[in-house]
Amino acid sequence: MSLRNLSPRAALTMFVALVVFVLAMATWWIIFMAKLTNEKVEIARKLGADAEFLEELHRQEIVRQIMVGSEGVVFLLLVLLGVWLIYRSLRQAETLRRRQENFVMAVTHELKTPMASVGVYLDTLQSEKISLEKKTQVIPKMKNDLHRLERLVEDILEAGRFEAGESRLNLQPVDLGALLHTLADGLAERHDTGAVKVVRHFDAGVELIADAAVIGRAIGAILDNAVKYAGGQSPDITITLNRNGRNAEIVIADKGVGIQKQELELIFERFYRVGHEMTRASRGTGLGLYLCREMIRAHGGEVLARSEGVGHGTEFTVTLPLGK
C-alpha cells in the first residue's frame, strides 16, 4: 500500500506508532547512557582510582551525556516534526481527494439534470400531439436549463483561471447600487420562484472602479446561496450598501439554515460544501463561494461570513475599495 492510498485512520495509526517508537528509543538511550556511566566509574574504582579521579570521571561522563543527549533530543524532535508533517499532508490530501470526488459527483448531477430536461423539452417540441401554446411555454424553460449549463461550465473554467493566475479584469466605473438592484431583481427569475423577498438599504452614489461582470457574479453567488439554503421557508434577504471611509461595504443577511461556526472559513475553499443534511440535499458544486472570494480579492477586497449556527441564518460582508 502506497502512502497516497492510506486512509485517515491508517495514517493516524502510523503516526502514533512512529511517535511511540521514537519516544521508546529516546528512553532506552537515556537509560543506556546512564548505565554506561555507572559501569565506567565502577571499573575505575576497581582499578584503584582515588575519589577525586572518580568524581572528575563521573562529571566528564555526565557532561558528555548531556551533549550527546541534547543532539539526540534535537534529532528526535526533527524526526517527530517530519512525521507530523507527513501525517498532516496525508490528512490534507485525503480531505482534498474526498472534496474532489464530491465535486465530480455534483458536476455529473448538475450536467445530467438540465441535459435530461432539455431532452424532454425537445421531445415535446417534436410531438404532434402537443399544442403550439404548450410548446411555446417550453422554450423559456429550455433557455433556463441551457443558461444553467453555461454558468456551470463558466464556473469551472473561471476557477481554473483564478487558480493559474490568468484571470483578467475589465476595470470601469461601476454604480454599485444599480448593480445590486439588478442582481436582487433577477433572483426570482434565476430560481424560478416568486417568493423572494429582498429588503434593500442602499447609500446613494456609491461608485468604484471594478469589473461589473465579475463583481456581479461574486455578489450573485452569495444571493443564490441565500435563496438555495432558505431551509424550506420563503427566502427573506436583506441587502445593505454603505460607504465606509474609503471602502464600500455590502452586507447580505438571510434567515436560512445557517452555518456551523467551525465551517465559516471552510466554505470559501474549493469544492467545499457545508455538511449538514439540508445543504447536502441542495444542488451545487462547491465552487460558488470559492470564486466569490477570489473575485472579491482580485479587486483588493475581502468577504467574510458570520453565523450563530444552524438555524440562525447567515450574514456575508463584502468590503471593496472605492475608486479615487
C-alpha positions in Angstrom: 0.0 0.0 0.0 1.4 3.4 -1.0 1.3 6.4 1.2 -1.1 8.1 -1.1 -3.6 5.3 -0.6 -3.5 5.4 3.2 -6.9 6.1 4.9 -7.0 8.8 7.6 -7.3 6.0 10.3 -4.2 4.2 8.9 -2.3 7.4 8.7 -3.1 8.3 12.3 -2.1 4.7 13.4 1.2 5.1 11.6 1.8 8.5 13.2 1.1 7.3 16.7 3.2 4.2 16.2 6.2 6.2 15.0 5.8 8.7 17.9 5.8 5.8 20.4 8.8 4.2 18.7 10.8 7.5 18.8 9.9 8.1 22.5 10.8 4.5 23.3 14.2 4.9 21.6 14.9 8.1 23.5 14.0 6.4 26.8 16.2 3.4 26.0 19.1 5.7 25.0 18.9 7.7 28.3 18.9 4.5 30.4 21.7 3.0 28.4 23.9 6.1 28.7 23.3 6.3 32.5 24.2 2.6 32.9 27.3 3.1 30.8 28.5 5.9 33.0 28.0 3.9 36.2 29.9 1.0 34.6 32.9 3.3 33.7 33.0 4.7 37.2 32.8 1.2 38.7 35.6 -0.1 36.5 37.8 2.9 37.6 37.0 2.2 41.2 38.0 -1.5 40.9 41.3 -0.4 39.3 42.1 1.6 42.4 41.3 5.2 41.2 41.1 7.7 44.0 37.9 9.6 44.9 38.9 12.8 43.2 39.5 11.0 39.9 36.3 9.1 40.2 34.4 12.4 40.8 36.1 14.0 37.8 35.4 11.0 35.6 31.7 11.0 36.6 31.4 14.7 35.9 33.0 14.4 32.4 30.7 11.5 31.6 27.7 13.5 32.7 28.8 16.4 30.5 29.3 14.1 27.6 25.9 12.5 28.1 24.2 16.0 28.2 26.0 16.9 25.0 25.1 13.7 23.2 21.6 13.7 24.7 21.0 17.3 23.5 21.9 16.3 20.0 19.7 13.2 20.3 16.8 15.3 21.5 17.1 17.7 18.6 17.3 14.8 16.2 14.3 13.1 17.7 12.3 16.4 17.6 13.2 16.7 13.9 12.0 13.2 13.3 8.8 13.9 15.1 8.3 17.1 13.1 8.9 15.2 9.9 6.4 12.5 10.9 3.8 15.1 11.9 4.2 17.0 8.6 3.8 13.7 6.7 0.7 12.9 8.7 -0.7 16.4 8.1 0.0 16.1 4.4 -1.8 12.8 4.2 -4.8 14.2 6.0 -4.9 17.2 3.7 -4.5 15.0 0.6 -7.4 12.8 1.8 -9.6 15.8 2.5 -8.9 17.2 -0.9 -9.5 13.8 -2.6 -12.9 13.5 -0.9 -13.9 17.0 -1.9 -12.8 16.4 -5.5 -14.9 13.2 -5.6 -17.9 15.1 -4.2 -17.2 17.8 -6.8 -17.2 15.2 -9.7 -20.4 13.7 -8.5 -22.0 17.1 -8.1 -20.9 18.3 -11.5 -22.2 15.0 -13.0 -25.6 15.6 -11.4 -25.6 19.3 -12.4 -24.9 18.3 -16.0 -27.2 15.4 -16.1 -30.3 17.1 -14.8 -30.6 20.0 -17.3 -29.5 17.8 -20.1 -32.3 15.3 -19.3 -34.7 18.2 -19.1 -33.6 19.6 -22.5 -34.1 16.2 -24.0 -37.6 16.0 -22.7 -38.4 19.5 -24.0 -37.0 18.6 -27.4 -39.3 15.6 -27.5 -42.2 17.9 -26.5 -41.4 20.3 -29.4 -41.2 17.4 -31.9 -44.5 15.8 -30.7 -47.5 16.5 -32.9 -49.9 15.7 -30.1 -48.9 18.8 -28.0 -50.4 22.2 -28.8 -48.4 25.1 -30.1 -49.3 27.1 -26.9 -47.7 24.4 -24.7 -44.7 24.1 -27.0 -44.2 27.9 -26.6 -44.2 27.6 -22.8 -41.4 25.0 -23.1 -38.9 27.4 -24.8 -38.1 29.6 -21.8 -37.5 26.5 -19.6 -35.1 25.2 -22.2 -33.3 28.6 -22.1 -33.1 28.4 -18.3 -31.6 24.9 -18.4 -29.1 26.0 -21.1 -28.2 29.0 -19.1 -27.6 26.8 -16.0 -25.3 24.6 -18.0 -23.4 27.7 -19.4 -22.9 29.0 -15.8 -21.7 25.7 -14.6 -19.1 25.4 -17.4 -18.1 29.0 -16.9 -17.6 28.5 -13.1 -15.3 25.5 -13.8 -13.3 27.5 -16.4 -13.1 30.6 -14.1 -11.9 28.5 -11.2 -9.1 27.2 -13.3 -8.2 30.7 -14.5 -8.0 32.1 -10.9 -6.0 29.1 -9.8 -3.5 29.6 -12.6 -3.4 33.4 -12.0 -4.7 34.0 -15.6 -7.9 35.9 -14.8 -8.1 39.4 -16.3 -10.4 42.3 -15.1 -12.1 44.8 -17.3 -12.0 47.8 -14.9 -14.5 50.6 -15.3 -16.6 52.9 -13.1 -19.4 50.9 -11.6 -22.6 52.2 -9.8 -22.7 49.6 -7.0 -26.3 50.5 -6.0 -27.6 50.0 -9.5 -25.7 46.7 -9.9 -27.2 45.4 -6.6 -30.7 46.4 -7.7 -30.3 44.4 -10.9 -29.0 41.3 -9.1 -31.8 41.5 -6.5 -34.4 41.9 -9.2 -33.1 38.8 -11.1 -33.3 36.5 -8.1 -36.9 35.3 -8.6 -36.2 34.6 -12.3 -33.0 32.7 -11.7 -34.6 30.5 -9.0 -38.0 30.1 -10.6 -39.8 31.4 -7.6 -41.9 34.5 -6.9 -41.4 34.2 -3.1 -38.1 36.0 -2.9 -38.4 39.0 -0.5 -35.4 41.3 -0.7 -35.2 44.3 1.7 -32.7 46.9 0.4 -30.9 49.7 2.3 -28.5 51.4 -0.1 -26.4 54.6 0.4 -26.7 56.7 -2.8 -23.9 57.4 -5.2 -21.5 54.5 -4.2 -19.2 54.0 -7.2 -16.0 52.1 -7.5 -13.6 51.1 -10.3 -14.2 47.4 -10.9 -15.2 44.7 -13.4 -19.0 44.9 -13.2 -19.5 41.4 -14.6 -17.1 39.8 -12.1 -18.4 41.7 -9.1 -21.9 40.8 -10.2 -21.0 37.1 -10.3 -19.4 37.3 -6.9 -22.4 39.0 -5.2 -24.8 36.8 -7.2 -23.2 33.7 -5.7 -24.0 35.0 -2.2 -27.5 35.8 -3.1 -28.0 32.5 -4.8 -26.8 30.7 -1.7 -29.3 32.7 0.4 -32.2 31.5 -1.7 -30.9 28.0 -2.1 -30.4 27.4 1.6 -33.6 29.1 2.8 -34.4 25.9 4.6 -37.8 25.3 3.1 -39.1 28.8 4.1 -39.7 31.8 1.8 -36.4 33.5 1.2 -36.1 36.7 3.2 -32.9 38.6 2.3 -31.6 41.9 3.5 -29.0 43.8 1.4 -27.3 46.8 2.9 -24.8 49.0 1.0 -22.8 51.5 3.0 -19.9 53.9 2.2 -17.4 53.2 5.0 -14.5 55.6 4.7 -12.6 54.6 1.5 -14.4 51.3 1.2 -17.8 50.2 0.1 -19.4 47.7 2.4 -22.1 45.3 1.3 -23.9 43.2 3.9 -26.2 40.4 2.8 -28.1 38.7 5.6 -30.6 35.8 5.3 -32.7 33.8 7.7 -31.9 30.4 6.2 -30.4 27.2 7.6 -27.2 28.9 8.9 -23.7 27.6 9.1 -21.8 25.9 11.9 -19.1 28.3 13.3 -16.2 25.8 12.6 -17.2 25.8 8.9 -17.3 29.6 8.3 -13.8 29.7 6.9 -14.0 26.4 5.1 -17.0 27.5 2.9 -14.7 29.6 0.8 -12.4 26.7 -0.1 -12.6 24.9 -3.4 -15.1 22.1 -3.6 -16.2 22.5 0.0 -19.9 22.2 0.8 -21.3 22.5 4.4 -22.0 19.2 5.9 -25.4 19.3 7.5 -28.2 17.4 5.8 -30.2 20.3 4.5 -27.4 21.7 2.4 -26.3 18.2 1.1 -29.8 18.0 -0.5 -29.3 21.2 -2.4 -27.6 21.3 -5.7 -24.2 22.9 -6.1 -20.5 22.1 -6.9 -18.7 23.9 -4.1 -17.2 26.4 -6.4 -19.6 29.4 -6.0 -18.2 30.9 -2.8 -14.6 30.0 -3.7 -15.0 32.0 -6.9 -16.8 34.8 -4.9 -13.8 35.1 -2.6 -11.2 35.1 -5.4 -13.2 37.6 -7.4 -13.5 40.0 -4.5 -9.8 39.6 -3.6 -8.9 40.3 -7.2 -10.4 43.8 -6.7 -8.5 44.3 -3.4 -11.4 43.5 -1.2 -12.5 40.8 1.2 -15.5 38.7 2.0 -16.4 37.3 5.5 -19.2 35.1 6.7 -20.9 35.2 10.1 -23.5 32.9 11.6 -24.7 31.9 15.0 -25.0 28.3 13.9 -27.5 26.0 12.2 -31.0 27.5 12.1 -29.8 31.1 12.7 -29.2 32.4 9.2 -26.0 33.7 7.7 -24.5 37.2 7.1 -21.9 37.9 4.5 -19.9 41.1 4.5 -18.2 42.2 1.3 -15.7 45.1 1.5 -14.4 46.7 -1.7 -12.1 49.7 -2.1 -13.7 52.7 -3.7 -12.2 54.4 -6.7 -10.3 57.7 -6.4 
